[in-house]
Amino acid sequence: MLRTTRSKFNERRARDGIDVEGPYHVAINANSCKGPSMMSYPDYSGPDRALQNFNIDFFYNACSDAGVKCKHLYIYRDPYDVIRSSSNRHFNENVYDAVRLYMSVLQQVHSQMVSFPERNLGCFGFLDPAGFQIQQDWERFGSLFGWESFEKFMATSQEINTMSPSPMSDEDKHLLVPDRLKAMMRALEDIHGRAVDYCYSSLGSAEPYRGVAAAPASVVE
């Protein structure tokens, strides 16, 4: 499909009299293992829900077989917000199951980023109270999508995202996660912190990016 996309792109550019040389960047929803609607993982209901996670080794093998260059970026969120969001929508039977599940998912995320530091395009916490404030990340994200004007990119993003994330109060955290699960919740926060820290620290290992699109992103040449 990526090769076909590149072919169509070349045909359109040639028809418009534009040079077709150089990379063409395509955004891929990393979670589309069954359909185009997955926005986070694990996803889908059923007994195998815990297994519905992104497999970066398979992704990069498929990219290699297709003859395209692929990279990834990491979008993160505060662990308490993850538990609250998934609990409100009844994705898990209880908070205990949710904490255990997302701890395992973040351990997988961390391991996968460690395996491919040179392919890391960026780290973005747009739903995270602290990450939301990092202007450099917004600038990088806009550039990845090909925006030449940061001001226009921010104006468009603010039309789409009208709410700024705010930190959860200690009282709300206490109501969400009972005291008997505090040690487990700290472990979830710990692996979340390691994943985010590693993502930012490995940016220096990444290959130079040039207006690449999204995450994981594929560069079709």
Backbone torsions as a table, in degrees:
resi	resn	phi	psi	omega
1	MET	NA	-36.9	179.0
2	LEU	-68.1	-39.8	178.0
3	ARG	-65.0	-38.9	177.7
4	THR	-64.6	-40.5	177.7
5	THR	-59.8	-43.8	179.2
6	ARG	-63.5	-39.8	-179.8
7	SER	-62.6	-44.8	178.6
8	LYS	-63.7	-39.8	178.6
9	PHE	-61.6	-45.2	179.5
10	ASN	-62.1	-41.0	-179.9
11	GLU	-61.6	-44.0	-178.7
12	ARG	-66.4	-43.3	-179.8
13	ARG	-64.6	-41.4	-180.0
14	ALA	-64.9	-39.8	179.4
15	ARG	-63.4	-32.8	179.6
16	ASP	-87.8	2.8	179.3
17	GLY	73.3	27.6	-178.7
18	ILE	-108.4	142.6	179.9
19	ASP	-59.1	133.4	-178.2
20	VAL	-99.7	2.6	179.7
21	GLU	-74.1	160.9	176.8
22	GLY	95.4	172.3	-176.2
23	PRO	-74.8	151.7	174.3
24	TYR	-123.7	120.3	-171.5
25	HIS	-97.5	129.8	-177.2
26	VAL	-122.9	129.1	176.9
27	ALA	-83.1	135.7	179.2
28	ILE	-123.6	132.1	171.8
29	ASN	-75.2	111.2	-173.8
30	ALA	-61.0	-20.5	-171.0
31	ASN	-98.6	9.8	-174.7
32	SER	-82.3	62.0	179.5
33	CYS	-82.0	-21.8	178.7
34	LYS	-123.7	-26.6	-177.4
35	GLY	-166.4	177.0	-173.4
36	PRO	-84.0	0.7	-169.1
37	SER	-97.7	-4.4	-177.6
38	MET	-68.9	128.6	180.0
39	MET	-113.8	-17.0	178.2
40	SER	-152.9	171.5	-179.9
41	TYR	-144.4	155.1	0.8
42	PRO	-68.4	159.7	-177.6
43	ASP	-142.9	174.9	-176.0
44	TYR	69.1	148.8	179.8
45	SER	-92.4	172.7	179.3
46	GLY	116.4	171.4	-175.4
47	PRO	-66.8	-19.5	-178.3
48	ASP	-101.9	18.7	-176.6
49	ARG	-57.2	-38.9	-178.1
50	ALA	-63.0	-17.6	-179.4
51	LEU	-93.6	-4.7	-176.5
52	GLN	-83.2	64.3	-179.5
53	ASN	-118.2	156.9	-179.9
54	PHE	-69.9	133.3	179.1
55	ASN	-109.1	101.5	-172.9
56	ILE	-70.4	-29.2	177.3
57	ASP	-65.1	-44.3	177.1
58	PHE	-62.8	-41.8	-179.4
59	PHE	-59.4	-47.7	-177.8
60	TYR	-72.5	-30.8	173.8
61	ASN	-64.6	-43.4	178.8
62	ALA	-63.3	-40.6	178.0
63	CYS	-62.6	-41.7	179.2
64	SER	-63.1	-43.6	179.4
65	ASP	-63.9	-32.3	-178.8
66	ALA	-81.5	-9.5	-179.3
67	GLY	75.3	31.8	178.7
68	VAL	-123.9	158.3	178.2
69	LYS	-98.2	126.4	-177.9
70	CYS	-121.2	149.1	174.8
71	LYS	-139.5	177.3	-178.2
72	HIS	-139.0	161.7	168.7
73	LEU	-138.3	161.5	-172.5
74	TYR	-117.4	122.8	175.6
75	ILE	-108.2	121.0	-172.9
76	TYR	-119.2	167.3	-177.0
77	ARG	-149.1	148.9	178.9
78	ASP	-56.2	133.0	-176.5
79	PRO	-56.9	-38.4	178.9
80	TYR	-64.6	-37.2	177.5
81	ASP	-67.4	-35.1	176.7
82	VAL	-61.8	-46.7	-180.0
83	ILE	-63.9	-43.8	-179.6
84	ARG	-64.4	-46.0	-178.2
85	SER	-62.8	-46.4	-178.2
86	SER	-70.4	-31.8	178.8
87	SER	-72.4	-40.8	179.5
88	ASN	-61.5	-29.9	-179.8
89	ARG	-100.0	9.7	173.6
90	HIS	57.6	38.4	175.7
91	PHE	-71.9	-25.1	179.9
92	ASN	-127.3	152.9	-176.9
93	GLU	-68.2	-31.0	-178.6
94	ASN	-158.8	170.9	-177.6
95	VAL	-65.0	-35.9	179.1
96	TYR	-57.9	-49.4	178.9
97	ASP	-62.9	-37.7	-178.5
98	ALA	-64.9	-46.5	-178.8
99	VAL	-61.9	-44.7	-179.9
100	ARG	-62.9	-43.4	-177.3
101	LEU	-64.9	-49.8	-174.6
102	TYR	-74.4	-24.2	171.4
103	MET	-63.0	-44.7	178.4
104	SER	-63.7	-41.4	179.7
105	VAL	-62.5	-44.8	-179.6
106	LEU	-66.9	-32.5	174.7
107	GLN	-63.8	-38.9	175.8
108	GLN	-65.6	-44.2	179.5
109	VAL	-58.7	-47.2	-179.7
110	HIS	-60.7	-46.5	-180.0
111	SER	-60.7	-40.7	-179.0
112	GLN	-68.5	-37.7	177.5
113	MET	-67.2	-37.3	178.2
114	VAL	-63.0	-33.0	-177.7
115	SER	-72.3	-25.9	-175.3
116	PHE	-135.0	58.2	-177.3
117	PRO	-64.0	-31.1	-176.6
118	GLU	-72.6	-10.1	-179.1
119	ARG	-106.3	12.8	-178.9
120	ASN	-81.2	119.3	-179.9
121	LEU	-91.9	-21.0	-178.5
122	GLY	166.6	168.5	179.8
123	CYS	-130.4	129.8	-171.2
124	PHE	-139.8	122.5	179.2
125	GLY	-113.1	55.9	-174.3
126	PHE	-67.8	-19.6	175.3
127	LEU	-102.5	6.3	-177.1
128	ASP	-104.9	131.2	-176.7
129	PRO	-54.6	-39.5	179.7
130	ALA	-81.0	-45.7	-178.5
131	GLY	-62.3	-30.6	-179.4
132	PHE	-61.1	-25.7	-174.6
133	GLN	-89.2	-3.5	-175.4
134	ILE	-84.8	100.6	-175.4
135	GLN	-64.2	-34.4	-179.3
136	GLN	-60.0	-34.2	178.4
137	ASP	-68.8	-39.5	176.6
138	TRP	-62.5	-40.9	179.8
139	GLU	-64.4	-43.2	179.1
140	ARG	-64.7	-43.9	-178.8
141	PHE	-61.1	-45.1	178.3
142	GLY	-60.9	-40.4	179.2
143	SER	-65.8	-38.3	178.8
144	LEU	-61.0	-33.7	178.8
145	PHE	-85.4	0.5	174.9
146	GLY	90.0	11.6	178.7
147	TRP	-74.1	126.1	177.6
148	GLU	-86.4	-27.2	179.2
149	SER	-108.1	115.4	178.3
150	PHE	-65.7	-35.7	-179.7
151	GLU	-63.5	-43.2	179.3
152	LYS	-67.9	-37.2	177.7
153	PHE	-62.2	-46.3	-178.9
154	MET	-66.0	-36.5	178.2
155	ALA	-63.0	-42.0	178.9
156	THR	-68.1	-43.0	-179.0
157	SER	-64.1	-34.4	179.4
158	GLN	-72.8	-25.5	173.7
159	GLU	-70.3	-33.3	-178.3
160	ILE	-83.9	-47.4	-178.1
161	ASN	-103.6	96.3	-173.0
162	THR	-93.3	-1.8	-177.4
163	MET	-123.1	132.2	175.8
164	SER	-92.3	132.8	-179.3
165	PRO	-67.8	141.7	179.4
166	SER	-121.7	149.1	-179.2
167	PRO	-62.9	143.8	176.2
168	MET	-77.4	138.3	-179.7
169	SER	-70.3	157.8	178.0
170	ASP	-61.3	-34.8	179.0
171	GLU	-65.3	-43.5	178.8
172	ASP	-65.7	-37.4	177.1
173	LYS	-62.9	-41.7	-179.9
174	HIS	-64.4	-39.5	179.0
175	LEU	-69.4	-31.5	-177.8
176	LEU	-77.4	-46.3	-176.2
177	VAL	-116.6	113.9	-178.7
178	PRO	-66.0	159.2	-176.3
179	ASP	-57.2	-34.4	-176.8
180	ARG	-66.7	-14.4	179.7
181	LEU	-107.9	8.6	-174.6
182	LYS	-62.8	-39.0	-179.9
183	ALA	-64.6	-40.6	177.0
184	MET	-65.6	-40.4	-178.8
185	MET	-65.9	-36.5	176.7
186	ARG	-64.3	-36.1	177.5
187	ALA	-65.1	-38.1	176.3
188	LEU	-64.2	-42.7	177.6
189	GLU	-64.2	-36.4	-179.8
190	ASP	-63.4	-48.0	-177.9
191	ILE	-70.6	-32.4	173.2
192	HIS	-60.2	-46.8	-179.8
193	GLY	-63.2	-39.2	179.1
194	ARG	-66.4	-39.0	179.1
195	ALA	-64.5	-45.6	-179.8
196	VAL	-65.9	-45.3	-179.6
197	ASP	-61.5	-42.6	-179.0
198	TYR	-67.1	-38.4	179.7
199	CYS	-57.6	-49.9	-178.6
200	TYR	-67.9	-39.2	-177.4
201	SER	-69.2	-25.5	-177.9
202	SER	-88.7	-2.5	179.3
203	LEU	-60.4	-30.5	178.8
204	GLY	-68.9	-18.7	179.6
205	SER	-86.1	-14.5	-173.3
206	ALA	-70.5	149.5	173.2
207	GLU	-68.0	153.2	179.2
208	PRO	-57.2	140.5	178.2
209	TYR	-110.1	148.6	-178.6
210	ARG	-135.0	90.3	176.5
211	GLY	58.3	33.7	-178.7
212	VAL	-73.2	154.4	-168.1
213	ALA	-82.7	-85.3	-169.4
214	ALA	-134.7	-153.5	-165.5
215	ALA	-135.1	132.7	-19.9
216	PRO	-59.3	146.0	-178.3
217	ALA	-103.4	145.1	177.9
218	SER	-115.8	135.1	176.9
219	VAL	-106.3	109.3	-176.3
220	VAL	-94.4	117.7	-178.0
221	GLU	-125.7	NA	NA
